[in-house]
């Protein structure tokens, strides 16, 4: 207890008031899950948004479905809204800048925005801005073009088209200048990030029979990585900052090794602590901008603390060691406040767990088996659901010879996947009218089986479930799609998996696709 008190005093020394202005949020939000309050996450300090950090002081109590909340924010950025309880699912997200008043309400399950920047906030809420919105378009460019220069030209043209669209919204005074600038950065980096991912993944390109050569793909990689190495402040406020900066750092590392260039190493000493999150944290040393280093380390560290309970290999003293190093390097960082608060919460949880000596229950569902969830999750049979060399379509043909299935590819770490689960009630009602069962296929890691089970219960994912081992996922699940969530229909007559476009949130439009995929059930 004495050590914990000393730790709290040590961390409290770093908790100070930031210089911020307020945004006011006014809502009429009938709760879908019986919650009595909402939680918000907001941009940290003067830079990027961080959706995983929630401070209890930013909660809003709901009375008669209504609430009003003021949040301190220093810069324009994205604010996430979480309904409680329900495992912290993101209900909606929106752009806000200091001084704004944001009005939102739920109507027939949809979030409606009113006032400033409402037209773009609707796109954020519907996940029509960000990487999900551009997946198919970027994929098609690679699929239908075999020349690197032409691919880059088409990607640049695609970005210009979207930029022009938002420029027109600004000229019509439908969005603010800050919203225009932020949205343009997000859109451009969304498209570039997807293109970079495909260009780097040679195995995926081969599986999808893309014709671009390895040399051509490398040319695209170099172009995009070099585009983001110049240090721009707007990158620090991007939703895709971390991924792009990690790739840029990796590129700089290779260049430094080629040129025998010596750099000052510091963060590589913590690689073993961060390995579950980053594999190689020390690559950040190769970034030349301290602002970029501070933001990357701050965000990675927050994520690590958030997942502390799931990371059995991490020792609590290591968290303190990294925290002290961060404070030493960046004594004025806005991340110090959320890091201090998060570590204190972890300390108290750690003390409580040790004192009560509560053991985690062992998973009751074997990895690789088929399971079914109604009110509890139960294993179906004792044999593995799929053989090592049996594709998913072949497995379904064997195990469900006359049963059509709706297949949902998801993972507990996939935010867009979780955002679609509130629409399952209506979706399953539709599927029942067609005698279509649901199979959830998870891309979670094997060590996350307990978390996987918990999410199935928390989100009431009625239906069949399959969590395969890593080898099977890499061989048969990942090739089905470059992203998740992704949905398929298994047609028991043709024994084929048919991909669906769109999301359950779109309801009738999505249901029409399902019906078309099974002509005999229209």
ChimeraX attribute file (.defattr): number of C-alpha atoms within 10 A of each C-alpha:
attribute: neighborCount
match mode: 1-to-1
recipient: residues
	/A:1	8
	/A:2	7
	/A:3	8
	/A:4	14
	/A:5	13
	/A:6	11
	/A:7	16
	/A:8	18
	/A:9	12
	/A:10	13
	/A:11	21
	/A:12	14
	/A:13	10
	/A:14	17
	/A:15	15
	/A:16	10
	/A:17	8
	/A:18	14
	/A:19	10
	/A:20	14
	/A:21	15
	/A:22	17
	/A:23	19
	/A:24	17
	/A:25	17
	/A:26	15
	/A:27	21
	/A:28	19
	/A:29	21
	/A:30	19
	/A:31	19
	/A:32	14
	/A:33	11
	/A:34	11
	/A:35	15
	/A:36	16
	/A:37	19
	/A:38	22
	/A:39	21
	/A:40	23
	/A:41	22
	/A:42	28
	/A:43	22
	/A:44	26
	/A:45	20
	/A:46	19
	/A:47	21
	/A:48	26
	/A:49	25
	/A:50	22
	/A:51	21
	/A:52	15
	/A:53	20
	/A:54	19
	/A:55	14
	/A:56	11
	/A:57	9
	/A:58	16
	/A:59	20
	/A:60	19
	/A:61	15
	/A:62	18
	/A:63	13
	/A:64	10
	/A:65	16
	/A:66	16
	/A:67	16
	/A:68	15
	/A:69	18
	/A:70	17
	/A:71	19
	/A:72	18
	/A:73	23
	/A:74	20
	/A:75	21
	/A:76	24
	/A:77	26
	/A:78	24
	/A:79	21
	/A:80	22
	/A:81	21
	/A:82	22
	/A:83	23
	/A:84	20
	/A:85	17
	/A:86	15
	/A:87	13
	/A:88	15
	/A:89	20
	/A:90	21
	/A:91	20
	/A:92	20
	/A:93	23
	/A:94	20
	/A:95	24
	/A:96	26
	/A:97	20
	/A:98	17
	/A:99	14
	/A:100	18
	/A:101	18
	/A:102	23
	/A:103	17
	/A:104	21
	/A:105	18
	/A:106	16
	/A:107	11
	/A:108	8
	/A:109	14
	/A:110	14
	/A:111	19
	/A:112	18
	/A:113	20
	/A:114	14
	/A:115	13
	/A:116	19
	/A:117	24
	/A:118	19
	/A:119	15
	/A:120	22
	/A:121	27
	/A:122	22
	/A:123	15
	/A:124	18
	/A:125	21
	/A:126	19
	/A:127	16
	/A:128	15
	/A:129	19
	/A:130	19
	/A:131	22
	/A:132	17
	/A:133	17
	/A:134	18
	/A:135	17
	/A:136	14
	/A:137	14
	/A:138	22
	/A:139	17
	/A:140	11
	/A:141	17
	/A:142	26
	/A:143	16
	/A:144	12
	/A:145	15
	/A:146	16
	/A:147	16
	/A:148	21
	/A:149	13
	/A:150	13
	/A:151	22
	/A:152	19
	/A:153	12
	/A:154	16
	/A:155	20
	/A:156	14
	/A:157	12
	/A:158	17
	/A:159	19
	/A:160	14
	/A:161	12
	/A:162	15
	/A:163	18
	/A:164	12
	/A:165	12
	/A:166	20
	/A:167	17
	/A:168	14
	/A:169	16
	/A:170	18
	/A:171	11
	/A:172	10
	/A:173	12
	/A:174	18
	/A:175	21
	/A:176	16
	/A:177	14
	/A:178	17
	/A:179	22
	/A:180	20
	/A:181	16
	/A:182	20
	/A:183	22
	/A:184	21
	/A:185	18
	/A:186	22
	/A:187	23
	/A:188	19
	/A:189	23
	/A:190	25
	/A:191	22
	/A:192	26
	/A:193	21
	/A:194	20
	/A:195	24
	/A:196	21
	/A:197	15
	/A:198	19
	/A:199	25
	/A:200	15
	/A:201	13
	/A:202	17
	/A:203	11
	/A:204	18
	/A:205	21
	/A:206	12
	/A:207	10
	/A:208	16
	/A:209	11
	/A:210	17
	/A:211	15
	/A:212	20
	/A:213	16
	/A:214	15
	/A:215	11
	/A:216	16
	/A:217	24
	/A:218	16
	/A:219	15
	/A:220	23
	/A:221	22
	/A:222	14
	/A:223	13
	/A:224	21
	/A:225	22
	/A:226	13
	/A:227	12
	/A:228	17
	/A:229	18
	/A:230	12
	/A:231	14
	/A:232	12
	/A:233	13
	/A:234	14
	/A:235	22
	/A:236	20
	/A:237	24
	/A:238	23
	/A:239	23
	/A:240	21
	/A:241	21
	/A:242	19
	/A:243	13
	/A:244	22
	/A:245	22
	/A:246	20
	/A:247	21
	/A:248	23
	/A:249	21
	/A:250	20
	/A:251	19
	/A:252	21
	/A:253	20
	/A:254	12
	/A:255	13
	/A:256	14
	/A:257	10
	/A:258	9
	/A:259	9
	/A:260	9
	/A:261	9
	/A:262	9
	/A:263	12
	/A:264	7
	/A:265	12
	/A:266	13
	/A:267	19
	/A:268	15
	/A:269	12
	/A:270	15
	/A:271	16
	/A:272	15
	/A:273	21
	/A:274	22
	/A:275	14
	/A:276	14
	/A:277	15
	/A:278	15
	/A:279	12
	/A:280	18
	/A:281	21
	/A:282	21
	/A:283	23
	/A:284	27
	/A:285	20
	/A:286	23
	/A:287	21
	/A:288	15
	/A:289	14
	/A:290	13
	/A:291	16
	/A:292	20
	/A:293	19
	/A:294	17
	/A:295	21
	/A:296	20
	/A:297	19
	/A:298	23
	/A:299	21
	/A:300	16
	/A:301	20
	/A:302	20
	/A:303	17
	/A:304	21
	/A:305	19
	/A:306	17
	/A:307	14
	/A:308	18
	/A:309	12
	/A:310	14
	/A:311	16
	/A:312	8
	/A:313	11
	/A:314	18
	/A:315	11
	/A:316	14
	/A:317	9
	/A:318	13
	/A:319	19
	/A:320	16
	/A:321	11
	/A:322	18
	/A:323	19
	/A:324	15
	/A:325	14
	/A:326	20
	/A:327	15
	/A:328	10
	/A:329	14
	/A:330	17
	/A:331	13
	/A:332	10
	/A:333	17
	/A:334	20
	/A:335	22
	/A:336	23
	/A:337	19
	/A:338	19
	/A:339	23
	/A:340	22
	/A:341	18
	/A:342	18
	/A:343	22
	/A:344	20
	/A:345	15
	/A:346	19
	/A:347	18
	/A:348	15
	/A:349	13
	/A:350	15
	/A:351	14
	/A:352	12
	/A:353	12
	/A:354	11
	/A:355	9
	/A:356	8
	/A:357	9
	/A:358	9
	/A:359	8
	/A:360	7
	/A:361	7
	/A:362	8
	/A:363	13
	/A:364	12
	/A:365	18
	/A:366	18
	/A:367	18
	/A:368	20
	/A:369	20
	/A:370	24
	/A:371	22
	/A:372	21
	/A:373	17
	/A:374	13
	/A:375	10
	/A:376	13
	/A:377	20
	/A:378	16
	/A:379	19
	/A:380	16
	/A:381	10
	/A:382	10
	/A:383	12
	/A:384	14
	/A:385	22
	/A:386	20
	/A:387	13
	/A:388	12
	/A:389	11
	/A:390	14
	/A:391	15
	/A:392	21
	/A:393	16
	/A:394	16
	/A:395	16
	/A:396	24
	/A:397	20
	/A:398	14
	/A:399	13
	/A:400	15
	/A:401	13
	/A:402	13
	/A:403	15
	/A:404	22
	/A:405	22
	/A:406	21
	/A:407	22
	/A:408	19
	/A:409	21
	/A:410	21
	/A:411	21
	/A:412	19
	/A:413	13
	/A:414	14
	/A:415	14
	/A:416	18
	/A:417	17
	/A:418	20
	/A:419	20
	/A:420	17
	/A:421	16
	/A:422	18
	/A:423	15
	/A:424	17
	/A:425	13
	/A:426	13
	/A:427	17
	/A:428	19
	/A:429	11
	/A:430	17
	/A:431	19
	/A:432	11
	/A:433	9
	/A:434	16
	/A:435	14
	/A:436	20
	/A:437	18
	/A:438	22
	/A:439	24
	/A:440	23
	/A:441	21
	/A:442	20
	/A:443	23
	/A:444	20
	/A:445	17
	/A:446	14
	/A:447	12
	/A:448	13
	/A:449	20
	/A:450	16
	/A:451	15
	/A:452	21
	/A:453	19
	/A:454	16
	/A:455	17
	/A:456	19
	/A:457	15
	/A:458	12
	/A:459	15
	/A:460	17
	/A:461	22
	/A:462	21
	/A:463	17
	/A:464	21
	/A:465	26
	/A:466	21
	/A:467	26
	/A:468	25
	/A:469	17
	/A:470	14
	/A:471	10
	/A:472	19
	/A:473	19
	/A:474	12
	/A:475	14
	/A:476	16
	/A:477	19
	/A:478	15
	/A:479	15
	/A:480	18
	/A:481	14
	/A:482	18
	/A:483	16
	/A:484	19
	/A:485	20
	/A:486	18
	/A:487	22
	/A:488	20
	/A:489	24
	/A:490	27
	/A:491	24
	/A:492	19
	/A:493	13
	/A:494	9
	/A:495	18
	/A:496	16
	/A:497	21
	/A:498	15
	/A:499	17
	/A:500	18
	/A:501	13
	/A:502	17
	/A:503	19
	/A:504	19
	/A:505	19
	/A:506	12
	/A:507	15
	/A:508	13
	/A:509	13
	/A:510	16
	/A:511	18
	/A:512	11
	/A:513	15
	/A:514	25
	/A:515	16
	/A:516	12
	/A:517	19
	/A:518	19
	/A:519	9
	/A:520	9
	/A:521	12
	/A:522	10
